[in-house]
Amino acid sequence: MTDETCQWQGWRQATEQALYGPGGFFLRPEGPAGHFRTSVHASPLFAGAVARLLAGVAEELGTDEVAFVDVGAGRGELLTGVLAAVPEGLSVRAYGVERADRPAGLDPRVEWTDRLPQGVRGLLFANEWLDNVPVDVAAVDETGAVRYVEVRAADGAERLGRVVEGPDAEWLERWWPLAEPGERAEIGRPRDEAWAAAVGALAAGTAVAVDYGHVRESRPPFGTLTGFRAGREVSAVPDGSCDVTAHVAMDACASAGGEVVTQREALRRLGVRGERPPLSLASSDPGAYVRALASAGEAAELTARGGLGDFLWLTRRVPGGRA
């Protein structure tokens, strides 16, 4: 094998190394919040909504002791918010599933682990996790053959490699067929498998994945692979200097069951609506009006069309009956 050959890898392998290998992007002390803002960071209303969802799951299970599993937990921001918002009387066993080390100062009730806890009853919540499950990229060459795209980690340069065959080819044919030269796709099979494993970890309850996403009717013809660094979108270069991410084929993940709705609809069901308080409140209680107005602004951001409200929520219930 020549030095030239060693420089080139498939995108899945290169991304795995860049994000989770030694010194990888997501293992750095600042965590994801140091580079991009998620719904969790936008407003505590998000954690409050998840806490209400958790309470609803506990009620469905007929228990006052329930698990909350945060997959892709970052530095524990959502866990902290949910534990602060759960209703009195509900006992929560919290798990943070993350490859990075346990953050300093995290609530001691949280069990920090790099593996999915098995056989728990409750709510499993994966916020912007699937988009960072590494995937390979495919593209159509000038002859019409679908080939893997190889990347050079040092600078992000690409070239076409071998023809896509086997399970990856079957996945593309079913979920993201390519035809014209130059068309590209991210092969989402590893994400389908990761999601199935996450759902399978529940003995009973509900699993939710929230992410950038698309469905077959609206696949982007050239894919969605990109990078983020320090709050800005940048070229995807798998050298560990930036996030490498791609939107999720949510309908493929949902093929074994579940409902897909926008974040706007999901949060509205959980009481996050973004409606302005009545002007009469400004006269009767100015302080309450200001607080309500700020809350309405945060809710509007979380549910905005063209923004966070367009995220997709995939919800899958795992029946288990009452304890």
C-alpha positions in Angstrom: 0.0 0.0 0.0 1.5 3.3 -1.0 1.6 6.6 1.0 -0.9 8.0 -1.5 -3.4 5.2 -0.9 -3.1 5.6 2.8 -4.2 9.2 2.6 -7.7 8.3 1.2 -10.6 6.9 3.2 -14.3 6.5 3.0 -16.2 9.3 4.7 -17.6 7.0 7.4 -14.1 5.9 8.5 -12.7 9.4 8.2 -15.5 11.0 10.2 -15.3 8.4 13.0 -11.7 9.2 13.5 -12.2 13.0 13.2 -15.1 13.2 15.7 -14.4 10.3 18.1 -10.8 9.3 17.7 -7.9 10.5 19.9 -8.2 14.2 20.2 -11.4 14.1 18.2 -13.7 17.0 17.8 -16.4 15.8 20.2 -14.0 14.8 22.9 -12.6 18.3 23.4 -13.4 20.0 26.8 -15.6 22.7 25.3 -18.0 20.1 23.9 -20.6 20.7 21.2 -21.9 23.9 22.8 -18.6 25.6 22.1 -19.3 25.4 18.4 -23.0 25.3 17.7 -26.3 26.1 19.4 -29.0 23.5 19.7 -32.5 23.7 20.9 -31.3 22.8 24.4 -29.1 25.9 24.4 -31.7 28.1 22.9 -34.1 28.0 25.8 -34.9 26.2 29.0 -38.4 25.7 27.5 -37.0 22.8 25.5 -35.9 20.9 28.6 -39.2 21.7 30.2 -41.1 20.2 27.3 -38.9 17.1 27.5 -39.6 16.9 31.2 -43.4 17.0 30.5 -42.9 14.3 27.9 -41.0 12.2 30.5 -43.8 12.6 33.0 -46.3 11.5 30.4 -44.3 8.4 29.7 -44.2 7.6 33.4 -48.0 8.0 33.5 -48.4 5.7 30.5 -46.2 3.1 32.2 -48.1 3.4 35.5 -45.1 4.3 37.6 -43.6 7.1 39.6 -40.0 5.8 39.0 -38.8 6.2 35.4 -35.6 6.3 33.4 -34.4 9.2 31.3 -31.7 8.3 28.8 -30.0 11.2 27.0 -28.2 9.8 24.0 -25.4 12.1 22.7 -25.6 14.0 25.9 -22.9 16.6 25.1 -21.9 18.0 28.5 -25.2 17.2 30.2 -27.1 20.4 29.4 -30.4 18.6 28.6 -30.1 16.2 31.6 -29.6 19.2 33.9 -32.6 21.0 32.6 -34.9 18.0 32.6 -34.0 17.0 36.2 -34.7 20.6 37.3 -38.1 20.6 35.6 -39.6 17.2 36.5 -42.7 17.4 38.6 -42.5 16.7 42.3 -43.0 13.1 43.2 -41.5 11.7 40.0 -38.3 9.7 40.7 -35.9 9.8 37.7 -33.0 7.6 37.0 -30.9 9.6 34.6 -28.3 8.3 32.1 -26.0 10.4 30.0 -24.8 8.4 27.0 -21.7 10.1 25.6 -18.1 9.2 24.4 -16.6 12.2 26.1 -15.6 12.1 29.8 -18.1 13.0 32.5 -18.3 16.8 32.8 -17.2 18.3 36.1 -20.1 19.4 38.3 -22.7 17.3 36.7 -25.6 16.3 39.0 -24.5 13.2 40.9 -27.9 11.5 40.1 -26.7 11.2 36.5 -25.1 7.9 35.5 -22.5 8.8 32.8 -21.8 6.0 30.3 -20.5 5.4 26.8 -23.0 2.6 26.2 -26.7 2.4 26.0 -28.3 1.1 29.3 -30.2 -2.0 28.6 -33.7 -3.0 29.7 -34.8 0.4 31.1 -38.3 1.7 31.3 -38.9 5.3 30.5 -37.9 7.9 27.9 -34.9 7.7 25.6 -34.2 11.0 24.0 -31.5 11.6 21.2 -31.2 15.3 20.4 -28.9 15.9 17.3 -27.3 12.5 17.8 -28.0 10.6 14.6 -26.6 13.4 12.4 -23.2 12.6 14.0 -23.4 8.9 13.5 -20.8 8.6 10.7 -21.9 7.5 7.2 -20.3 6.9 3.9 -21.0 9.1 0.9 -21.9 7.8 -2.6 -21.8 9.6 -6.0 -22.6 8.8 -9.6 -19.7 8.8 -12.0 -19.8 9.9 -15.6 -20.7 6.3 -16.7 -23.7 6.1 -14.4 -22.0 3.8 -11.8 -22.6 4.6 -8.1 -19.3 4.8 -6.3 -18.1 5.5 -2.8 -16.6 9.0 -2.3 -13.2 8.9 -0.7 -11.8 11.8 1.2 -8.3 13.0 2.2 -8.5 13.9 5.9 -5.8 16.6 5.7 -7.7 18.9 3.4 -11.1 17.4 2.6 -10.2 16.7 -1.0 -12.3 14.0 -2.6 -12.1 11.3 -5.3 -14.3 8.4 -6.4 -13.5 4.9 -5.2 -15.0 1.5 -5.7 -18.6 0.7 -6.8 -21.2 0.6 -4.0 -22.4 -3.0 -3.6 -24.2 -5.2 -1.1 -26.3 -3.8 1.8 -25.3 -0.2 1.0 -26.4 -0.5 -2.6 -29.7 -2.0 -1.4 -30.2 0.9 1.0 -29.6 3.5 -1.7 -32.0 1.7 -4.1 -34.7 1.8 -1.5 -34.2 5.1 0.2 -32.1 7.4 -1.9 -31.8 6.2 -5.5 -29.2 8.0 -7.6 -29.3 8.3 -11.4 -27.6 11.3 -12.9 -23.8 11.9 -13.0 -22.7 14.1 -10.1 -25.6 13.2 -7.8 -24.6 12.4 -4.3 -26.1 10.7 -1.2 -25.2 9.9 2.4 -25.7 6.2 3.0 -27.9 6.2 6.1 -27.8 2.5 6.9 -25.5 2.9 10.0 -28.0 5.4 11.4 -30.9 3.1 10.9 -28.9 0.4 12.8 -27.9 2.9 15.6 -31.5 4.0 16.0 -32.8 0.4 16.1 -30.2 -0.4 18.8 -31.3 2.6 20.8 -35.0 1.6 20.6 -34.0 -1.9 21.5 -32.4 -0.8 24.7 -35.9 0.1 26.1 -37.9 -2.5 27.9 -40.8 -0.2 27.7 -41.5 3.5 27.1 -40.8 5.9 24.3 -37.8 6.7 22.2 -37.4 10.1 20.4 -34.8 11.2 17.9 -34.7 14.9 17.1 -32.5 16.0 14.1 -32.0 17.8 10.9 -33.7 15.5 8.4 -35.4 14.8 5.1 -37.6 12.1 3.5 -37.5 10.4 0.2 -39.8 12.9 -1.6 -37.4 15.8 -0.7 -33.9 14.4 -0.8 -31.3 17.0 -1.7 -29.7 15.9 -5.1 -26.1 16.6 -3.9 -26.4 15.5 -0.3 -26.0 17.6 2.9 -22.5 16.8 4.2 -21.1 19.9 5.9 -19.0 21.1 8.8 -19.4 23.5 11.7 -16.8 25.3 13.8 -17.2 28.1 16.4 -20.8 28.8 15.4 -20.2 28.9 11.6 -20.8 26.5 8.8 -17.5 25.5 7.2 -16.3 23.0 4.6 -16.4 19.4 5.9 -12.8 18.5 6.5 -12.3 15.4 8.6 -9.1 16.5 10.4 -10.7 16.9 13.8 -10.9 20.7 13.6 -14.7 20.9 13.0 -17.9 19.0 13.3 -18.7 16.8 10.3 -22.4 16.3 9.9 -25.2 15.4 7.5 -28.9 15.4 7.7 -30.8 12.2 8.6 -33.0 10.2 6.3 -35.7 10.1 8.9 -38.2 8.0 6.9 -35.5 5.2 6.7 -35.0 5.3 10.4 -38.8 5.2 10.9 -39.3 2.2 8.6 -39.6 -0.2 11.5 -42.3 2.0 13.1 -42.8 5.4 14.6 -44.2 8.8 13.8 -42.3 11.7 12.2 -43.4 15.3 12.8 -41.7 18.7 12.8 -40.4 20.1 16.0 -43.0 22.9 15.6 -45.8 20.4 15.9 -44.1 18.2 18.6 -43.4 21.2 20.9 -46.8 22.6 20.4 -48.3 19.3 21.6 -46.1 19.7 24.7 -47.3 23.2 25.4 -44.6 25.3 23.7 -46.5 27.7 21.5 -44.8 31.1 21.3 -48.0 33.2 21.7 -47.6 36.8 22.9 -49.1 37.6 26.3 -52.1 39.9 26.4 -51.3 43.6 26.5 -53.6 43.9 29.5 -51.0 42.1 31.6 -48.5 44.9 30.9 -50.7 47.2 33.0 -51.8 44.8 35.7 -48.4 43.1 36.2 -45.5 44.6 34.2 -42.9 42.2 35.5 -45.0 39.2 34.6 -45.6 40.7 31.2 -41.9 41.1 30.5 -41.2 37.5 31.6 -44.1 36.1 29.5 -42.9 38.1 26.5 -39.4 36.7 26.8 -40.7 33.2 27.1 -42.9 33.7 24.0 -39.9 34.9 22.1 -37.9 31.8 23.1 -40.9 29.5 22.2 -41.1 31.3 18.8 -37.5 30.5 18.1 -37.9 26.8 19.0 -40.9 26.5 16.7 -40.0 28.8 13.9 -40.5 27.7 10.3 -37.2 27.9 8.4 -35.3 27.4 11.7 -35.4 25.1 14.7 -39.1 24.4 14.2 -38.2 22.5 11.0 -36.2 19.8 12.9 -37.9 16.4 12.7 -39.0 14.4 15.7 -39.1 10.6 15.2 -41.1 9.0 18.1 -41.3 5.3 18.7 -43.3 3.8 21.5 -42.2 0.5 23.0 -45.1 -1.2 24.7 -44.5 -2.9 28.0 -47.6 -2.6 30.0 -48.0 -1.4 33.6 -45.5 -2.5 36.3 
